[in-house]
Amino acid sequence: MSFVPEFNSLPIDALVKQSCDSSTASVRDAMGRSRISLTDFARLISPAASESVAAMSRRANTLTQQRFGKVIRLFAPLYLSNECINNCKYCGFSRDNSILRVTLAVEEVLREGRALKEQGFRNILLVAGEHPKFVSNNYLRDCIAALHAEWPGISLEVGPMETHEYQPLVQAGAEGLVVYQETYDREIYHDLHTAGPKRNFDWRLETPERAYAAGFRRLGIGALFGLADWRFEAICVAAHADYLLRNCWKAYLTISLPRLRPCAGEFEPLTHMTDRDLVQLVCAFRLMFPDVGLVLSTREPAKLRDGLIPLGITLISAGSHTEPGGYTGAGKEKLHHTERGRIVELGASEWASAGPDIQATKQFQIADARSPHEVAELIRRLGYEPVWKDWDAALTR
Ligand code: SF4
């Protein structure tokens, strides 16, 4: 089983052209269908369909309420480590960036987890850069095992692995695996990933299938908007989701819609996706995939997030920190630089100039800085129920 041959045979450029050339009549036709094909999806994200966003929103809203009820699930990212052996031009954690790095000890991870639990969270996303020396499988397994007793929902966003490497992580208590392809454009992918194992496009593309084979019951995919043309990426994500729904049908699938945010290294987006494009895309995904979870992070500003909730979003993060130790200050005293896999201690002058607020470097800046409590209140004001916990390991026993 592999998505790669199917992906290679997709007429993506023709679908993008069809999207750009769509007429309002073909958009109406696509909207009228009970089952949306990839061609219909291309029409729904077309420039012509931007005139019909209001009608698409109404339909997306109805479908979401039918399938999910009026609930929004909340989660928080917990960064374990910002060490990485890859160079991804758009990411602050890239190995050649001279940033402040740290890998939290298991007790520090527990401390961070407890701080999030006090805020109400019961679903957590463990995030780490890819570095076999600092973020080994055993380290991840130990973090998951330590958190498992207190956290019913643990998902991972870490470097891709083999199926047999994922299995101990599932056994330790992880239930979800999130992996963004970043960009589905092979040429741009190779240009942006200049060093490290992430350069292997196909290996990354097959990651959700390996995770499924290992027993993960939630799979998350997505593209990072701002790298290739957004319609191209959206069509590829839709094709990937369609494949996973057919072949990994026991898993619950989510699609994330991250747009590039400022980060260390100051990479400028290569393409632009407007707020209106994002709204249109959320609606199009909901129309094509009525049962797939749609995820929105704190990368987006508060006002836009609030407006997107009724249109099909089912899962949001809140109060996020994108650096290890961000919730409690854990690991501060171990901050260092890393050069060629070797820890380089900070000099006295570096400690002195950084001051008491020194912290590990963030992966990116968030745009919605509201507290989890404020976000939960907003969800209630919109007439939805914020859900902190929607799963318990006892359900699988
Ligand atoms: S995107 Fe991931 S793999 Fe690439 S540098 Fe950042 S943390 Fe490392």
Residues whose N, C-alpha, C, O or C-beta is under 5 A from the ligand:
A	BS01	SF4	C84 N86 N87 C88 C91 F93 S94 G129 E130
